[in-house]
């Protein structure tokens, strides 16, 4: 190989390394999200839950869909902060489940809300999630939109301690979060580098539009597989590779299986 060829190869490798994305934040290995439930017994209400989904029209829009619009923002120590403003009003903010109105959230100047290039989002018509990691804290805001110099509209700000192994009810039994189901968002995402490296077996967040109706107990653990395609409804949190996933349960681990 000539010197010029070696130079081109090194430049290409450097560009590849520089382009790699930082992995999403993760909880400790002992966290429920990392537990293998492949051998767990099927939940006794599995068939009933799947039947309810079918009766309500199936999984989401009747197809499997992956959301590529999330941004995971990393804030350095001392990054600018914005104070939470209850949206659409203080009375409609999800209190007391979420952090109090007025809580400061680190928001770097180059931060971006879900599906946006910056901090402006039409939160009356969208989820507008803002996900920020600072040290061992994860800040997740729902229906976020920056206002003024230091304000951030939000209907819920959930702060997660990334070093903590949460109990099976996470932040509290039936306690909501920025994803409306009580679960974190960023730790359940994966990026293209992780997929290419074969590490996409992490639990991934896939939303079913019938969640709150079909599964009123959001603490149930579910793992779902589908051999017939995505027209069969599957669990709220399922691997986008159609394998299996874990969710916290209020008692023993259980699986929900779609066939």
N, C-alpha and C positions, 0 to 999 in steps of 0.2 A: 504494500500500500504506500502510495506517495505521501510526501509531507502535506501536500495540499488536501489529499483525501482525509488524512488524519485530522487536519484542521477543521474540515467540514463536518466530520463525525463528532468532534468535540463540541463544536458550535451547536450541532443538532441535539446532542445530549444535554447540553446546558440549557437550551431552550425548552426541552422536554421537562427537565427538573424544575425550571422556573415556573412552568405552567401548571404544575401539580397543585391541586386544591388542598387547603388545610382540612383535615377530617372533621366531621361534626363532633360536638362535645358528647362525652359518654359518662354514664354513671359507673361506679365501681363494679368489678366483676361479680360481686355478690348480689347486685341488684336484681330484682325480679325479671327485668327485661332481658337478662342474659341467661335465664334458667332454661334448660332443655326439658320440654314437656312432651317430647315425641312419644313417650311411653305412658303418658298419663291416661287415665280412663276417660272415655267419652262422657261429657256432661249429661246427666239424666234428661235434661230438657233440650238437648241438641236438636232432635228431629222437630220438636215444636217450634224452636226459634227459627230454624231454616224454613219451615212451613209458613211461619208468619211473614218472613221476608218475601217469599214467593207470592203470598197473597196480597202483599202491599205493592207488588210491581217489580220485585227483584232488587238486585244490587245496584245502587246509585242510578245511573242512566242506562243500565242494561249492558254496560261494557266496563272493562278494566281500564283505568285511566291513571296515569302518573302525573303529578304536579311538578313542573320544573321551575316554578316561579319564586321559590323561597330563596331568601338571602340569609346567610348566617353571618352576622356582623361581629367582628372581634374588636373590643374596645380596650385600649391601653389604660393603665392606671392614670387617673387625672383627666380622663376624657370628659368633654362637655356633658352636662346632664340636662334633661328636660323633666318637668314636673307633670304628673298625670292629672289630666282634666277629665272628669266624668263625662262620658258620651253615651247616648245622645244628650243626657242630662245627668246631674249628680244622682237623682233618684233612680235612674235606669242603669247606673253602674252596678256591676255584680258584686255588691258588698253583702256580707262580710267575707265571702269566699276569696276574693282577690285582694291584692295589696291596697291599702287605704288611698283614697284620692289625695293627691299632693305628693305621693312618693316620688323621689327623684330616680330617673332611669338613665344610665349612661347611654348617650347617643352621639357617636362620632359624627363629624361634619360630613363624612363621605358615606354615612349609613344609607340603607335603602330598605323600603318597605316591600313586602311581598308583591311581585308583579310590577314594581315601579323602579325608576332609576334614582329616586331620591326619597324625601320624606313627606311628599304630598300624595295623598291617596283619597279617593272618593269613598270614604268609609260608610256612607249611608247605603251603599249598594255592594259592598265587598267585605271580605274578611280582613284584609289589610293588616296581616300579621307583621310585627316587627320583632326580630329575634336577635338578641345581643348577648354575647358572652364576654364577661369581664372577670378574669381570674377564675375562681371556683364558683362563680355565680352566673346563672343563666336567667335572663330577663326576657319574658315573652308577653307581648302586648297584642290584644285583639282589637280590631277596628281602630287601628292607630292612624293618626294624621297630625303632623306638626303644625302648631299655630303660634304665631308671634316669635319672640326670641328664645323663649325657654319653656313653652307649653307643648304637651303631647296629649291629644285627645285619645281616649281608649275606653272601651267598655269593660276591659279586664286586664290587669297586669298580674301575671303570676311569676314569682321569683323562685327558682329552684336551686338547691345547694348541690352542686355536682359531686362533692366529696361524700355526700350522705347516702346511706342505704335506707331508702324510705320503706315504711311498712306497706303492707299490701293494699291499703286504702290510699296510698300516696300522700297527698296533702290533707286528707281527711275524707271520711266516708261521704260519698256523693258531692264532694267539694269540686266545683267546676274549675276550669283553667282556661288558657287562651285558645285551646282547641275545643272547648265546650263539653268535653267528656272526662275531664279530670286528669288527662295525661299530658306529659311534656311533648313538645313538637320536635325541636332540633335534635335531641338524642335519638330519635327514631327515624331520622333521615339518613341517607347515604349519598355519596357523590360518585361521579364517574370513575375516579381513580380507585375507589374501594370496589366497585363492580369489576373493573379490569383486573384487580388483584385477587379476585375471588372471595372478597369479604362482604358480599352483599347479603349474607345470611342474617344480618342484623334485622331486628324487627323494624318494619317500616310502617308508616302511618298511611292508611288508605281509608277514606271516609265513606261510610254508607249513609245515604240520605234518610234511611228509615231507622237510624240508630236509636233515637230516643223513644220511638214508638214500639219497635220490635224488642228492644232490650232495656226496659225501664231500670234494671239493676246494672248500672255501669261498672260495677265492681267484678262482674263475672269474667273468669278467664276463658279465652277462646283460642283455638287453633283451627284453621280450616284448610282443607285441600279441595280442589275441584278437578275431576277427571273429564268433565264434559264441557269445559270452557267457562268463560266469565259470565255467561247468561245465567248461571246458577249463582244465587246470592251466597256470599261468604262472610267471614267475620269482619268486624270493624277494623281490627289491626291484623293484617295478613301480609306475608311477604309478597312483594310484587312479582316474584318468580314462581308464584303458585305452589309454595312448599308448605311451611308451617310457621307459626309465630307464637309469642307468649304475651299474655296480658295478666295483670294482677287479679287475684280472686279474693273473695272475702273468706274463703275456707280452703279446701283442698284444690289443687290444680285440676282443671277439667279441659277437655277439648270439645270444640263444636265442629262437626264434620259435615261438609256439603258434598253430596255425591251425585 
